[in-house]
Amino acid sequence: DVQLQASGGGLVQAGGSLRLSCTTSAFTFNDYVVGWFRQAPGKEREGVSYIDNRDGATWYVDSVKGRFTISSDSAKNTVYLQMDRLKPEDTGIYYCNMGRWLSTLLSGGGNYWGQGTQVTVSS
């Protein structure tokens, strides 16, 4: 099965930074909306940030605005999530997914989640 590869997670102290990467060799991201999602045990999965690689439009959940930055490198076919000033509440498994349209991405129409990457922020 085709799965996106998420990497870059780790254990950091509050206030630290991580940069997550999402890539695949099966598709060219420039025709897709790519999103980062996260989930902690006992909590619902939530969308963190999305980027439409056709026009560069981005979106962030309110809780990460000003701290996280999503970007895309077409040459590397990679979408990044730069996470700064991390908080314990950011802890969770981070997944990326993609869809031709934002509605497809948000509806879970794509099945490219992969295993995600663990982000743990200690107090």
N, C-alpha and C positions, 0 to 999 in steps of 0.2 A: 504494500500500500504506500501511497505517496504521503509523506508526513513532513511538516516543516521542522527544522532543527533550531531549537532555542538553546542558547548557551549564555554563559557569563554570570550566572548566579553565584552566590556564595554567602559567607557569614561576615557581616560587618557590624560595627558599632553605630549607634544612633549618631546622625550627623555625617556619616560617611557616604561614599558614592560607589555605584556599580554601573557598568554599561552592559546591557543585554543585547544579544544579536539574534536575528532570525533570518534564516536563509534556506534555500532549496535549489536543487539542480534541475527539478522537474518543470518549473514554470519561470517565466520572466515577470518579476514583480511589477514592472512598469505599467502593466495592464490591469492591476488589481488594487483593491483596498486591502491593506494589511493592518491588523490590529493586535494589540497586546491586551491580555486578560490575566486576571489573577484570582486565586482561590485559596482560602485558608480552611483548615478542618472545621466543620460546623457552620461555615458561612457559604453564602451563594457566590458563584462566580460573578465577577464584575468586569466590565470593560474599563480599561485604564487609559488607552490612547489608540487612536487610529490615524492612518495616513492614506490618502488617496494618491497613488503614485502617478496618476494621469494628470492631475493639476496641482498637486502638492498640498491640498487642503488637509488640515490636521484638526484633531479634537482631543481634549483631555478631560477626564473626570475632575470635578472641582477639587477633590482632596489632594491632587498632585500638581495642580497648576502652579507654575512658578518654580517647581522643583524638578519635574521630569521634562525631557525633550525628546520627541520622536523625530527621526530623520531617516533618509533613504540614500543609499549609495548604489546607483544603477550599475556602475562598473563592476561592483562586487556582488550585485544582486542580493543585497543585504539591507534589512531594516533594523535600526538600532533604537534602543530606549536608554537614554542617558538618565540616570537616577541620582540626584544630588540631595543632600540634606535628608537622608533617609530617616524614617521614623519606625519604631516597632510595629505600628499599625500597617506598614507596608509589607510585613512578612507574609509569605505565601508562595505558592507555586505559580510561576508566570508562564503563560502559554502564548503563542502567537497563532493566528489563523488568517485566512484570506478569503476574499470573495470578489467576484466581478463588480458587484455593487455593494454599497454599504448595507442595504436591506438584507442582502444575502449573507453578509458577514454576521450581522446581528441576529439573524434567525438561526444561525448554526447550520446553514445549508452546506457549508464546506466541512469536510471531515479530514482536516489536515493538522489537527491539534498537536500531535506528537506527545512526548512525555513531559514537556515543559522543563523549566529550570528552577531550582529552589532558591529563594531569597530569604535570608534570615537576618533580621536586624535586632541586635541585642540592646538592652537598656544600659 
